[in-house]
């Protein structure tokens, strides 16, 4: 079909907008909106770092130019596999599953596949070395709670494979995480303000071989806050709950069996807190009255059962991690840490000591 013409160039007969000869490109949209191509790409995938006014300007340009993203052709031409790896030490936990859902939502929209694997010590070392068998199948990899540390981050930064790390704050690698120390401080301050003096801590994964990890960061924030309030954390008040429901149940039973049991307990995950709630009921005690319990995560079950917890936006962390990976694959990525906000959600599982 031949376009109608005017003195200024090709026009669409049914529109007042100039129609480009051939398909509009992302560069055309960027010029029309007065932004960079990176901003256009981020606006189209609903990136949280794009201002709403800018997003609207981009979408107006997209509509005006009738732009249709053709990411398939661009990536096929570059030889990419259109596959992103997702590596985590434990795939069965709610936290990991929720992150995975967020990652997959974004990647599916962009027609990417997700290659899922687990990371024990041996596989983690292969990733740090840049194992060719691993890199052949993916364009980039999202690592979850692998706990690289400074040395691991340095080695990963030297690889050709794009890396995004979820759950750890790093400087050499693009990373997304919450401030775990601050989250534990929120929990400790809440229990102290309620008037509790005998406060226990339940964590897990004590065999991790890197200095900075989720359990150690949360333990540090919790201990420091108790110490600042003049409270002790006796060794008997620190239990390993293995970040599982049965582990939380065992830890709570052990605490209740002490000659002087705690009046409040902070669990580093909601799943451990779920097991603790059952243990308290089994002992004939009332949650929030005889024993106060605080978790960490804001699992979907936490609301219906009334669990006080530290809420972290887990699925949004996964979405952001996927968007950052796509930015890197598109050549727009910037290496830096992306912090996510935490909030304390108070429910009936915590109250003043009896």
C-alpha positions in Angstrom: 0.0 0.0 0.0 1.3 3.4 -0.9 1.1 6.1 1.7 -0.5 9.5 1.0 2.1 12.2 1.0 2.3 15.9 1.9 5.1 18.4 1.7 6.7 17.1 4.9 6.7 13.4 4.2 4.6 10.2 4.5 1.3 10.3 6.4 -1.3 7.8 7.5 -4.6 8.6 5.8 -6.6 7.8 8.9 -4.5 9.7 11.4 -3.0 13.1 12.1 0.2 11.4 13.2 3.2 11.0 10.9 3.6 7.4 9.8 7.1 6.1 9.5 8.2 4.3 6.3 8.5 0.7 7.6 8.2 -0.4 11.2 8.9 2.1 14.0 11.9 1.3 16.1 12.8 1.9 19.7 15.0 4.7 18.6 12.0 6.4 17.0 10.0 6.1 20.2 12.9 7.5 22.3 13.2 10.5 20.0 9.4 11.1 20.1 9.3 10.9 23.9 12.5 12.8 24.4 14.2 10.0 26.5 16.9 7.4 26.0 16.3 4.0 24.5 17.1 2.5 27.9 14.3 4.5 29.4 11.9 3.3 26.7 12.9 -0.3 27.3 12.4 0.0 31.1 9.0 1.9 30.7 7.7 -0.9 28.4 8.5 -3.6 31.0 7.0 -1.6 33.9 10.3 -0.9 35.6 9.8 0.6 39.0 12.6 3.1 38.5 10.7 4.9 35.7 8.7 7.9 36.8 5.0 7.7 36.0 5.1 10.9 34.0 8.0 9.5 31.9 6.2 6.2 31.5 3.1 8.1 30.2 5.2 10.1 27.7 6.7 6.9 26.4 3.4 5.1 26.1 2.0 8.1 24.2 4.9 7.9 21.8 4.4 4.2 21.4 0.7 4.7 20.6 1.4 7.6 18.2 4.1 5.7 16.3 2.2 2.3 16.5 5.4 0.8 17.8 5.5 -3.0 18.4 8.5 -4.4 20.3 10.2 -7.2 18.4 12.5 -8.5 21.1 12.4 -12.0 19.5 14.1 -10.9 16.3 16.7 -8.7 18.1 17.8 -11.4 20.5 17.7 -14.2 17.9 20.0 -12.1 15.7 22.4 -11.6 18.6 22.6 -15.4 19.2 21.1 -15.4 22.7 19.4 -18.5 24.0 16.5 -16.5 25.5 17.0 -18.5 28.7 17.9 -17.1 32.2 19.2 -19.4 34.9 17.7 -19.3 38.4 20.0 -20.9 41.1 19.0 -21.2 44.8 20.2 -23.5 47.6 16.7 -24.6 48.6 13.8 -24.5 46.0 11.1 -25.8 48.4 10.9 -22.9 50.7 8.1 -20.3 50.3 10.7 -17.5 50.1 12.5 -19.1 47.1 9.2 -20.1 45.4 7.9 -16.5 45.8 11.0 -15.0 44.3 10.8 -17.5 41.4 7.2 -16.5 40.7 8.2 -12.8 40.5 11.1 -13.6 38.2 9.0 -15.8 35.9 6.2 -13.2 35.6 8.6 -10.7 34.0 10.6 -13.2 31.9 7.4 -14.9 30.6 6.1 -11.5 29.5 9.4 -11.0 27.5 9.2 -14.6 26.1 12.2 -15.8 28.1 12.6 -19.3 29.6 13.8 -20.0 33.1 16.3 -22.7 33.8 16.1 -23.7 37.5 18.8 -25.4 39.5 20.1 -25.8 43.1 23.4 -24.5 44.5 25.3 -26.7 46.9 28.9 -25.9 47.7 30.3 -27.7 44.6 27.9 -26.2 42.1 28.5 -22.7 43.6 32.2 -23.1 43.1 31.6 -24.1 39.5 29.5 -21.0 38.9 32.3 -18.8 40.4 34.8 -20.5 38.1 32.6 -19.8 35.0 32.0 -23.5 34.2 31.5 -23.6 30.4 28.8 -26.3 30.7 26.8 -23.9 32.8 27.3 -20.8 30.6 26.4 -22.6 27.3 22.7 -22.9 28.2 21.9 -19.4 29.5 22.2 -15.7 28.6 22.4 -14.7 32.3 21.9 -16.1 35.8 19.9 -15.0 38.9 21.5 -16.2 42.1 19.3 -16.5 45.2 20.9 -16.7 48.7 24.1 -18.2 47.3 26.1 -15.8 49.6 28.9 -14.9 47.3 30.8 -12.7 49.7 33.3 -10.2 48.4 35.6 -12.8 47.0 32.7 -14.6 45.1 31.4 -11.3 43.8 34.9 -10.4 42.5 35.1 -13.7 40.6 31.6 -13.4 39.3 32.2 -9.9 38.0 35.1 -11.2 35.9 32.8 -13.6 34.0 31.2 -12.8 30.7 27.8 -14.1 31.9 25.5 -11.4 33.3 24.8 -12.0 37.0 22.1 -10.6 39.3 22.2 -11.6 43.0 19.0 -11.7 45.1 19.3 -11.7 48.9 22.7 -10.2 49.4 24.2 -6.7 49.3 27.1 -6.6 46.9 29.1 -3.8 45.2 30.8 -5.6 42.3 27.6 -7.4 41.1 24.1 -6.1 40.5 22.2 -7.1 43.7 18.8 -6.8 45.3 18.1 -7.4 49.0 16.5 -6.1 52.2 18.4 -4.8 55.2 18.3 -7.9 57.3 19.9 -6.2 60.4 17.2 -3.5 60.3 14.4 -6.1 60.0 15.6 -7.8 63.1 15.9 -4.5 64.9 12.3 -3.8 64.1 11.3 -7.1 65.7 13.4 -6.6 68.8 12.2 -3.0 69.3 8.6 -4.1 69.0 9.0 -6.8 71.7 11.0 -4.4 74.0 8.4 -1.7 73.7 5.7 -4.2 74.7 7.6 -4.7 77.9 9.3 -8.1 77.4 12.6 -8.8 79.2 13.1 -12.5 78.5 13.3 -12.6 74.7 14.6 -15.5 72.6 15.9 -15.9 69.1 15.4 -18.8 66.6 17.5 -18.9 63.4 19.3 -21.6 61.4 21.7 -22.5 58.7 24.6 -22.1 61.1 27.0 -24.0 58.8 27.2 -21.3 56.0 30.8 -20.8 55.0 30.6 -17.0 54.3 30.8 -14.4 57.0 27.9 -12.2 55.8 24.6 -14.0 55.3 20.9 -13.7 56.2 21.0 -15.6 59.6 24.1 -13.8 60.8 22.8 -10.3 59.8 19.5 -10.9 61.4 21.1 -12.3 64.6 23.4 -9.3 64.8 20.6 -6.7 64.4 18.6 -8.5 67.1 21.4 -8.9 69.6 22.6 -5.3 69.2 19.1 -4.0 69.9 18.7 -6.1 73.0 22.1 -5.1 74.2 21.3 -1.4 73.6 18.2 -1.8 75.8 20.3 -3.5 78.6 18.9 -7.0 77.9 20.8 -10.2 77.8 20.4 -13.0 75.2 21.5 -16.2 77.1 22.9 -19.1 75.0 19.9 -21.2 76.0 17.6 -18.6 74.4 19.2 -19.0 71.0 17.9 -22.0 69.0 18.3 -23.5 65.6 15.0 -23.9 63.8 16.4 -24.8 60.4 14.1 -22.3 58.7 11.4 -25.0 58.5 8.0 -25.6 60.2 9.1 -28.7 62.0 12.3 -26.9 63.1 10.4 -24.0 64.5 8.2 -26.5 66.4 11.3 -28.2 67.9 12.9 -24.9 68.8 9.8 -23.6 70.6 9.4 -26.8 72.6 13.0 -26.6 73.7 12.5 -23.0 74.8 9.3 -23.8 76.7 11.1 -26.6 78.5 13.6 -24.3 80.1 13.4 -23.6 83.8 12.8 -19.9 82.9 11.2 -19.9 79.5 11.1 -16.7 77.4 8.0 -14.5 77.3 8.7 -13.6 73.6 10.5 -15.2 70.7 11.7 -13.8 67.3 11.8 -16.3 64.5 13.9 -15.5 61.5 11.2 -16.8 59.2 7.4 -17.1 59.2 7.6 -20.8 58.5 9.5 -21.5 61.7 7.0 -19.3 63.5 4.1 -21.4 62.2 5.6 -24.5 63.9 6.1 -22.5 67.1 2.5 -21.5 67.2 1.5 -25.1 67.2 4.0 -25.9 70.0 2.6 -23.1 72.1 -1.0 -24.4 71.7 0.2 -28.0 72.4 1.6 -26.7 75.7 -1.8 -25.3 76.7 -0.5 -21.7 76.4 -2.0 -18.7 74.7 -0.1 -17.0 71.9 0.2 -13.3 72.4 -0.5 -13.6 76.1 1.7 -16.3 77.7 4.2 -16.2 74.8 4.6 -13.5 72.1 5.9 -14.6 68.7 7.2 -12.5 65.8 8.2 -13.9 62.4 9.9 -12.6 59.3 8.5 -12.6 55.7 4.8 -11.9 55.9 3.9 -15.2 54.3 0.3 -15.3 52.9 -0.8 -17.5 55.9 0.6 -15.0 58.4 -2.4 -12.6 58.1 -5.2 -15.1 58.5 -3.5 -16.7 61.6 -2.6 -13.3 63.2 1.2 -13.6 63.1 3.1 -10.4 63.8 5.9 -10.3 61.3 8.5 -8.2 59.4 7.2 -7.9 55.9 9.6 -8.1 53.0 8.4 -7.6 49.4 9.6 -11.0 48.2 7.8 -11.3 44.9 8.6 -7.7 43.9 12.3 -8.5 44.6 12.0 -11.3 42.1 10.3 -9.0 39.6 13.0 -6.3 40.0 15.8 -8.9 39.7 14.4 -10.1 36.4 14.0 -6.6 35.1 17.6 -5.8 36.0 18.7 -8.9 34.2 16.8 -7.9 31.1 18.3 -4.4 31.3 21.8 -6.0 31.4 21.0 -8.2 28.4 19.8 -5.2 26.5 23.0 -3.3 27.3 21.4 -0.9 29.7 22.4 -2.4 33.0 24.3 -0.5 35.7 26.1 -2.5 38.4 24.8 -1.3 41.8 22.9 -2.5 44.8 19.1 -2.1 44.9 17.6 -2.0 48.5 14.0 -3.0 49.2 12.0 -1.7 52.1 10.9 -3.6 55.2 7.9 -2.9 57.5 6.7 -4.5 60.8 3.1 -5.8 60.6 1.6 -6.1 64.1 -1.0 -8.7 64.7 -2.4 -10.7 67.7 0.6 -13.1 68.1 2.4 -10.4 70.0 1.3 -8.6 73.2 2.4 -7.4 76.6 3.9 -10.1 78.9 1.4 -11.8 81.1 
